[in-house]
Amino acid sequence: MHIIRLKGISKRIKIGFNEEKQRGTRIEVDVEIYTDLSNVAKSDSLKGGIDYTKIYNIVYGEMKRELSTIESLCFNIHSTLKNSFPGKKIRVIVRKPHPPLGGEVQSAEVEIEE
């Protein structure tokens, strides 16, 4: 099994509650798709591979939606990727750096893998 990984897809979006939603916040998304890369690696051709641009466009498209929680965003991204790449194990992590929790916190994250 091989892994295609896109890390740190980021965008400032309207997510959260109250002031945070009004001003927007930077969100980061990591995606992993577990697949067989043997044919692509041996042939050095994209035929039969996974298009990274398609992954990026799915994530970016979901980030355009106005939501309140990173849980919803993570679920929506994961669901859309599962529909686009059926039969593949997919892992999505949505990260909110430095969430406003009243103290120092590096990030809040939600992860879905199946």
Number of C-alpha atoms within 10 A of each C-alpha: 7 11 14 17 16 15 13 14 15 17 15 13 19 21 24 19 12 9 9 15 16 12 12 15 18 15 23 19 25 18 25 19 22 15 17 16 16 13 13 14 11 8 9 9 10 12 10 11 15 16 11 12 9 12 21 14 11 17 24 16 11 17 24 13 13 13 17 15 14 20 16 13 25 24 18 17 24 24 15 15 22 17 10 13 15 10 11 16 15 22 20 26 23 26 23 20 15 14 18 12 8 6 8 9 11 11 14 15 17 17 17 16 12 11
